[in-house]
Amino acid sequence: MTANDNWYIEHFEPTGSAIGFRITGKLDEVQSPFQKIEIYDSTDWGKLMVIDGAMMLTTKDNFFYHEMISHPVLFTHPNPKRVVIIGGGDCGTLREVLKHPGVEKATQCDIDEQVTRMSEKYFPELCERNGDPRAELLFDDGVAYMANCEPGSVDVVIVDSTDPVGPAEGLFNKAFFESCFRALKDDGLLVQQSESPLALLELIKDMRAEMGKAGFRSFKTLPFPQPCYPTGWWSVTLASKRDGFGFGFRQADAAAKPFETLYYTAHLHAGLEVAPPFVARALGE
């Protein structure tokens, strides 16, 4: 990372690339017990949140990620009532989940309370559902939370994590996925952010393999644009306990959704059911 000459530039070694934003200054910085969180203001992208030198979100483009990690899985599940979000401290995913009137309870468990406090201060639009009576905000170890979940008690688990390093390292392995598998009902679904399908396909393959070792039988990776992340192209991966699960979604419900989105639509979701050929070949879809 370099922050000079009015630019914030993140160098991402795994993809041999970098991404930068023109900034007007640093607004805040806090060192939590887990990580360093910085907030910058920019000329064109609103505010930026950076954690341990890695870009987490911008005001302008976070909707791509938050909508795609939430709505595809919730419209794929037949009737999601109980949702658990592991990570997601900026609360944008929680906001999207609670747009679904059928969700009865959404628990967000993030290890670092400071991420939420910084989001409340600098990204209040992401936190507008935090006071929803269906929302439960916990600041604890997500790995331990899932390990202690009552078996068969959850409809959807959303793993809204940072890259698989530091506090998030334990969210990409067989042991964690086993906990998710056990907590989910028979028709339950898991979704996890799964990095860049352009540059990090091997990571996606490894992650799906770990899910498979934990008992999940069917997988679907959905790509979407994300300008503030390395390569500008990101993905989420859905997993089901069922063999041959086709990940067909409730298209009529998605088309008639009673809330607005900036990116996600039923037509878009239908198109994403057909993976780009190079992704399909690599992942065996």
C-alpha positions as CSV (number, residue, x, y, z in Angstrom):
1,M,0.0,0.0,0.0
2,T,1.1,3.6,-0.7
3,A,-0.8,6.7,0.2
4,N,1.0,9.7,-1.3
5,D,0.6,12.3,-4.0
6,N,-3.1,12.3,-3.2
7,W,-3.6,8.7,-4.3
8,Y,-4.3,5.6,-2.2
9,I,-2.8,2.6,-4.1
10,E,-3.2,-1.0,-3.0
11,H,-0.6,-3.4,-4.5
12,F,-2.0,-7.0,-4.6
13,E,0.9,-9.4,-5.0
14,P,-1.2,-12.6,-5.7
15,T,-2.5,-11.1,-8.9
16,G,0.5,-8.9,-9.9
17,S,-1.8,-5.9,-10.0
18,A,-2.7,-2.7,-8.1
19,I,-5.7,-0.5,-7.7
20,G,-5.8,3.1,-6.8
21,F,-8.1,5.9,-5.7
22,R,-7.5,9.7,-5.7
23,I,-8.0,10.8,-2.1
24,T,-8.5,14.1,-0.4
25,G,-7.3,13.0,3.0
26,K,-7.5,10.5,5.8
27,L,-10.6,10.9,8.0
28,D,-9.9,8.4,10.7
29,E,-7.8,5.5,11.8
30,V,-8.1,3.0,14.6
31,Q,-6.0,0.0,15.6
32,S,-8.4,-2.6,17.0
33,P,-7.2,-5.8,18.9
34,F,-7.4,-7.5,15.5
35,Q,-6.5,-5.2,12.7
36,K,-5.9,-1.6,11.6
37,I,-8.9,0.2,10.1
38,E,-8.5,3.4,8.1
39,I,-11.1,5.7,6.5
40,Y,-10.2,8.0,3.6
41,D,-12.2,10.5,1.6
42,S,-11.9,10.4,-2.2
43,T,-12.6,12.7,-5.1
44,D,-14.9,10.3,-7.0
45,W,-15.7,7.2,-4.9
46,G,-17.0,8.7,-1.7
47,K,-15.4,7.3,1.5
48,L,-13.0,4.3,1.5
49,M,-12.6,1.7,4.2
50,V,-9.2,0.0,4.3
51,I,-8.4,-2.8,6.7
52,D,-4.7,-3.8,7.2
53,G,-3.9,-2.1,3.9
54,A,-6.6,-3.9,1.9
55,M,-9.5,-2.1,0.3
56,M,-12.8,-3.2,1.9
57,L,-15.4,-0.9,0.4
58,T,-16.2,2.5,-1.1
59,T,-19.4,4.5,-0.9
60,K,-19.8,4.3,-4.7
61,D,-19.5,0.6,-5.5
62,N,-20.2,-1.4,-2.3
63,F,-23.7,-2.3,-3.6
64,F,-22.4,-4.8,-6.1
65,Y,-20.9,-7.0,-3.3
66,H,-23.6,-6.6,-0.7
67,E,-26.4,-7.3,-3.1
68,M,-24.7,-10.3,-4.7
69,I,-23.7,-12.0,-1.5
70,S,-27.3,-11.6,-0.2
71,H,-30.0,-11.8,-2.8
72,P,-29.0,-14.7,-5.0
73,V,-28.8,-17.1,-2.1
74,L,-31.9,-15.8,-0.4
75,F,-33.9,-16.2,-3.6
76,T,-32.4,-19.6,-4.2
77,H,-33.5,-20.9,-0.8
78,P,-37.2,-21.9,-0.9
79,N,-38.1,-20.0,2.3
80,P,-35.2,-18.5,4.3
81,K,-36.3,-17.5,7.8
82,R,-33.1,-17.8,9.9
83,V,-30.0,-16.3,8.5
84,V,-26.5,-16.1,10.0
85,I,-23.9,-13.7,8.7
86,I,-20.3,-14.5,9.7
87,G,-18.2,-11.3,9.3
88,G,-20.0,-8.5,7.6
89,G,-19.1,-5.9,10.2
90,D,-19.8,-3.0,7.9
91,C,-23.4,-4.1,8.1
92,G,-24.2,-3.7,4.3
93,T,-25.0,-7.4,3.9
94,L,-27.3,-7.3,7.0
95,R,-29.1,-4.4,5.4
96,E,-29.7,-6.4,2.2
97,V,-30.8,-9.5,4.1
98,L,-33.4,-7.7,6.1
99,K,-35.0,-6.3,3.0
100,H,-36.5,-9.7,2.6
101,P,-39.8,-9.7,4.6
102,G,-39.8,-13.4,5.1
103,V,-36.5,-13.4,7.1
104,E,-37.5,-13.7,10.8
105,K,-34.0,-13.4,12.3
106,A,-30.6,-12.4,11.0
107,T,-27.6,-12.8,13.3
108,Q,-24.4,-11.0,12.3
109,C,-21.3,-12.3,14.1
110,D,-18.1,-10.3,13.5
111,I,-15.0,-10.6,15.6
112,D,-14.2,-6.9,15.4
113,E,-16.6,-4.4,16.8
114,Q,-14.6,-1.5,15.6
115,V,-15.5,-2.3,12.0
116,T,-19.2,-1.7,12.8
117,R,-18.5,1.4,14.8
118,M,-16.5,2.9,11.9
119,S,-19.2,1.9,9.5
120,E,-21.9,3.5,11.7
121,K,-19.9,6.8,11.6
122,Y,-18.7,6.9,8.0
123,F,-21.1,4.6,6.1
124,P,-24.4,5.1,8.0
125,E,-26.5,4.1,5.0
126,L,-25.1,0.6,5.4
127,C,-26.3,0.5,9.0
128,E,-29.8,1.6,8.6
129,R,-31.2,-1.8,9.4
130,N,-29.1,-2.3,12.6
131,G,-32.1,-1.4,14.8
132,D,-34.4,-3.8,13.0
133,P,-36.0,-6.1,15.7
134,R,-35.0,-9.1,13.5
135,A,-31.3,-8.1,13.7
136,E,-28.9,-9.6,16.2
137,L,-25.4,-8.1,16.2
138,L,-22.7,-10.1,17.9
139,F,-19.0,-9.2,18.3
140,D,-17.4,-12.6,18.7
141,D,-15.3,-15.3,17.0
142,G,-17.4,-16.5,14.0
143,V,-15.7,-19.8,13.9
144,A,-16.6,-20.5,17.5
145,Y,-20.2,-19.2,16.9
146,M,-20.8,-21.6,14.1
147,A,-19.2,-24.5,16.0
148,N,-21.7,-23.8,18.8
149,C,-24.8,-23.4,16.6
150,E,-27.7,-25.8,17.2
151,P,-27.7,-28.5,14.5
152,G,-30.2,-28.0,11.8
153,S,-31.3,-24.5,13.0
154,V,-30.2,-22.2,10.2
155,D,-31.6,-21.7,6.7
156,V,-28.7,-19.7,5.1
157,V,-25.2,-19.0,6.3
158,I,-23.5,-16.0,4.6
159,V,-19.7,-15.8,5.0
160,D,-18.9,-12.2,4.4
161,S,-15.2,-12.3,5.1
162,T,-12.0,-10.5,4.2
163,D,-9.3,-12.4,2.3
164,P,-8.2,-15.7,3.8
165,V,-5.5,-14.2,6.0
166,G,-5.4,-12.8,9.5
167,P,-8.7,-12.9,11.4
168,A,-10.5,-14.5,8.4
169,E,-8.0,-17.4,7.8
170,G,-10.1,-19.9,9.8
171,L,-13.2,-19.2,7.5
172,F,-11.8,-21.0,4.5
173,N,-11.2,-24.6,5.8
174,K,-12.9,-27.9,6.2
175,A,-13.4,-27.5,10.0
176,F,-15.3,-24.3,9.6
177,F,-17.4,-25.6,6.7
178,E,-18.3,-28.7,8.8
179,S,-19.7,-26.4,11.4
180,C,-21.8,-24.6,8.8
181,F,-22.9,-27.9,7.4
182,R,-24.1,-29.1,10.8
183,A,-25.9,-25.9,11.6
184,L,-27.8,-25.8,8.3
185,K,-31.1,-27.5,7.7
186,D,-31.3,-30.2,5.0
187,D,-32.3,-27.6,2.4
188,G,-30.0,-24.9,3.9
189,L,-27.5,-23.0,1.7
190,L,-24.1,-21.6,2.4
191,V,-22.6,-18.7,0.4
192,Q,-19.1,-17.3,0.8
193,Q,-17.2,-14.5,-0.9
194,S,-14.8,-16.3,-3.2
195,E,-12.3,-13.7,-4.6
196,S,-11.5,-13.0,-8.2
197,P,-12.6,-15.7,-10.8
198,L,-10.3,-14.1,-13.3
199,A,-7.0,-14.3,-11.3
200,L,-7.7,-16.6,-8.3
201,L,-9.5,-19.6,-9.7
202,E,-7.2,-22.0,-7.9
203,L,-8.3,-20.4,-4.6
204,I,-12.0,-20.9,-5.6
205,K,-11.2,-24.6,-6.5
206,D,-9.5,-25.1,-3.2
207,M,-12.3,-23.5,-1.2
208,R,-14.9,-25.7,-3.0
209,A,-12.8,-28.7,-2.3
210,E,-12.8,-27.9,1.4
211,M,-16.6,-27.4,1.3
212,G,-16.8,-30.8,-0.3
213,K,-14.7,-32.4,2.4
214,A,-17.2,-31.0,4.9
215,G,-20.1,-32.7,3.2
216,F,-21.4,-30.1,0.8
217,R,-22.3,-31.7,-2.6
218,S,-23.3,-29.0,-5.1
219,F,-21.6,-25.7,-5.8
220,K,-22.2,-22.6,-7.9
221,T,-19.9,-19.6,-8.3
222,L,-21.5,-16.3,-9.4
223,P,-19.2,-13.6,-10.8
224,F,-19.9,-9.9,-10.6
225,P,-18.0,-6.6,-11.1
226,Q,-16.4,-5.0,-8.0
227,P,-14.2,-2.1,-9.0
228,C,-12.5,-1.6,-5.6
229,Y,-11.2,-5.2,-5.4
230,P,-8.2,-6.7,-7.2
231,T,-8.9,-7.2,-11.0
232,G,-12.3,-5.5,-10.6
233,W,-14.1,-8.8,-11.0
234,W,-15.2,-10.8,-7.9
235,S,-17.4,-13.7,-7.0
236,V,-19.5,-15.5,-4.4
237,T,-19.8,-19.3,-4.2
238,L,-23.0,-21.0,-3.1
239,A,-23.0,-24.6,-1.6
240,S,-25.8,-27.0,-1.0
241,K,-26.0,-30.3,1.0
242,R,-27.8,-32.0,-1.9
243,D,-26.4,-33.9,-4.8
244,G,-27.2,-32.5,-8.2
245,F,-28.7,-29.3,-6.7
246,G,-29.3,-27.0,-9.7
247,F,-29.4,-23.7,-7.9
248,G,-32.5,-22.7,-9.7
249,F,-34.0,-19.7,-8.0
250,R,-37.5,-18.3,-7.2
251,Q,-37.5,-16.2,-10.4
252,A,-41.1,-14.9,-10.0
253,D,-40.4,-13.8,-6.4
254,A,-37.1,-12.1,-7.5
255,A,-38.9,-10.3,-10.3
256,A,-41.6,-9.1,-7.9
257,K,-39.2,-8.2,-5.0
258,P,-40.8,-5.5,-2.8
259,F,-37.5,-3.5,-2.5
260,E,-35.1,-1.7,-4.7
261,T,-31.7,-2.8,-5.8
262,L,-29.0,-1.1,-7.8
263,Y,-27.5,-4.2,-9.5
264,Y,-29.3,-7.4,-8.7
265,T,-32.4,-8.3,-10.8
266,A,-34.2,-11.5,-11.6
267,H,-33.0,-11.3,-15.3
268,L,-29.4,-10.7,-14.1
269,H,-29.6,-13.7,-11.8
270,A,-30.9,-15.9,-14.6
271,G,-28.0,-14.9,-16.8
272,L,-25.5,-15.7,-14.0
273,E,-26.7,-19.3,-14.0
274,V,-24.6,-19.8,-17.1
275,A,-21.0,-19.4,-16.1
276,P,-18.4,-17.9,-18.5
277,P,-16.8,-20.8,-20.4
278,F,-13.3,-20.5,-18.8
279,V,-14.8,-20.5,-15.3
280,A,-17.1,-23.4,-16.1
281,R,-14.2,-25.5,-17.4
282,A,-12.0,-24.7,-14.5
283,L,-14.7,-25.4,-11.9
284,G,-16.3,-28.3,-13.7
285,E,-19.7,-26.7,-14.0
